[in-house]
Amino acid sequence: RQLASASPSLSFLSEVSKEIVACWRG
């Protein structure tokens, strides 16, 4: 989350995408 200050939008989407992929694989 170090890039959160630089691009909060991308950081948020990155975390959300990881959760979605985890659900699909789960």
Wavefront OBJ file of the C-alpha trace (Angstrom):
o trace
v 0.000 0.000 0.000
v 3.001 2.268 -0.483
v 1.649 3.462 -3.831
v -1.665 4.359 -2.212
v -0.541 7.971 -1.812
v 0.486 8.118 -5.468
v -2.493 6.314 -6.973
v -5.212 5.363 -4.459
v -7.541 4.324 -7.251
v -5.120 1.765 -8.678
v -4.293 0.485 -5.205
v -7.976 0.014 -4.405
v -8.687 -1.739 -7.694
v -5.647 -3.931 -7.155
v -6.886 -5.155 -3.780
v -10.427 -5.647 -5.070
v -9.192 -7.585 -8.094
v -7.160 -9.868 -5.819
v -10.238 -10.585 -3.716
v -12.326 -11.329 -6.812
v -9.697 -13.713 -8.194
v -9.491 -15.409 -4.798
v -13.269 -15.949 -4.842
v -13.169 -17.357 -8.374
v -10.313 -19.717 -7.504
v -11.824 -20.556 -4.129
l 1 2 3 4 5 6 7 8 9 10 11 12 13 14 15 16 17 18 19 20 21 22 23 24 25 26
